[in-house]
Amino acid sequence: MAEMCLLGWGEGEDVWGWRHRLLAWEEDLMKQCISLLSNVILQETTTNIWQWRPNVVDGYTVRGMYQMLMRQEMHNHDEVIDTIWHKNAPLKVSICVWRLLRNRWPTKDNLVLRGIIPSDSQFCVSGCGNNETTYHLLIHCPTFGEL
C-alpha cells in the first residue's frame, strides 16, 4: 500500500499501469477504487491490518459470527451473504452457515418433510422430547443448545 501511495492514487498515475486496455466495466471499477482511496492517509508509525467490522477487538471468530446471526443484527440480505462468504472464514463454516440460513441441515423435521423418515421419528436425538428442528438444536435443546 505504501508503495502504491508513493506512486500516486490519481487516475493516470503510475500505480494504475495495466498489461492490457481495460474494458468499460473494469474502468468503472478502477474509478470506484480511486474514489475509495482518495481519502486514504497512510500513517508511517502504524501497520495496516484487515479488520472484522462486527468485532474489531477480537476479530473474526466462528463464535462471534454465530452470536451475530442468532441476534439477527444484520437485516440486509446482501450484508448477510457478504459476511457468510468472508474470505477469512473457513469454507466449511461458510457452507454450514449458508445451509443453516436456508434451513437445509438434515434435522429430523427436514427429513420428515422429504419423506426420508416417518413423522413419528422426528423427536430430538438428545431425548428431550421436543421435535428436532434447527432452531431447537441450536437454541433450546438442553443438550446441544449449550454447545
C-alpha positions, 0 to 999 in steps of 0.5 A: 500500500505504501508503495502504491501511495508513493506512486500516486492514487490519481487516475493516470498515475503510475500505480494504475499501469495495466498489461492490457486496455481495460474494458468499460466495466473494469474502468468503472471499477478502477474509478470506484477504487480511486474514489475509495482511496482518495481519502486514504492517509497512510500513517508511517508509525502504524501497520495496516491490518484487515479488520472484522467490522462486527468485532474489531477487538477480537476479530473474526471468530466462528463464535462471534459470527454465530452470536451475530446471526442468532441476534439477527443484527444484520437485516440486509440480505446482501450484508448477510451473504457478504459476511457468510462468504468472508474470505477469512472464514473457513469454507466449511463454516461458510457452507454450514452457515449458508445451509443453516440460513436456508434451513437445509441441515438434515434435522429430523423435521427436514427429513420428515418433510422429504419423506426420508423418515416417518413423522413419528421419528422426528423427536430430538436425538438428545431425548428431550422430547421436543421435535428436532428442528434447527432452531431447537438444536441450536437454541433450546435443546438442553443438550446441544443448545449449550454447545 
